Amino acid sequence: YYRAMSPTVHAQVRDCLERAVKLAPAYAEAWAALADAYTEEYSNEFNPRPDSLGRALRTAQQAVKLGPASPDAYMTLAKVHFFLHDIDAFVRAAERAVALNPNYVDVLASYGLFRIYSHFDAPVQRARGVEAINKAIALNPIYPTGYHFPIAWHYYYAGDYPAALAEAKKIDMPDY
């Protein structure tokens, strides 16, 4: 889904994950992925159903309950808190996710992205986000090019428009 970011793929993934948690109700990673799909449903308005964020929060909390050592569960919970505008809860859950596995590229990238987006007016906080994303890029030679979105925003808000444009040109997601 994160390579394509399309409503069609989102619907397929969400439906598959809803079946997965019914078939394996103790599988924390499936709950985390489903919560992420509900969060994407809200944030990108892909295939929206009522109460996307409420479903995402309940599902992420179930993921954390089932998998207290799961970085995915905590990062998904962090994302939900971000969209609920509870930045303190976002930071706590996101930092817990990174602490559980400091070299997990998807968690690092998500942490960096939402760190940048939650601190537009705080250059030092945005820089921490860029640092996390750059670490994710260094660890994964075939990373999704969408990782460059928040870095471009960081430079844009810093007033460094040539650097922002250079980052934006690295994004290869024509359907998004």
Phi, psi and omega in degrees: 000316186290343175278328183263318181049058179235154178300324181296311180294321179303312181299318179296315181294314180300314180298318179297317181290325175297322175292321183299315182289336174287321181283328182225074187294348179261005184273097185302320183295325177293320177297318179296316180295321178295318177300321177296319178297320177294323178295318177294324176304316179288307190289326181255000181055039177270120175050050187294141172236165180300144173058048180305312183290324177298316177296319179298316181296311181298321181289319178295320177297322176295320179299315179294320179299316182282331184227072183295350176251016183267114175299324179297318180298314180291323180291322177295319176299319178300315180299317179299315179298324176302310182288340173276001179065030176254081188293325177298315178293324176302309184298315180300312182291319181294317179293328175294318179300315180294319180297326180293330177203091186292353179245017180276107190298321181295321178292316178301315181295316178295317177303311181298314181302306184287335174295316179295312183292335181271353183226050180304326184265012183231092184304324180293318178293319177298320180298324176297323177294316178299319179301317180295317179294318178297326176294319178298318178296318181295326182280340185231101183293346178241045181293155174294134184292347175297345176303337183280345178307303184293330177294319177300317178298320178304310181293323179300312181290339176277353181084009179265078187293324176298320179292322178298316179295319179300319178292317181298325180291346178276352182275126179238078180221073187296337181270359183256000000 
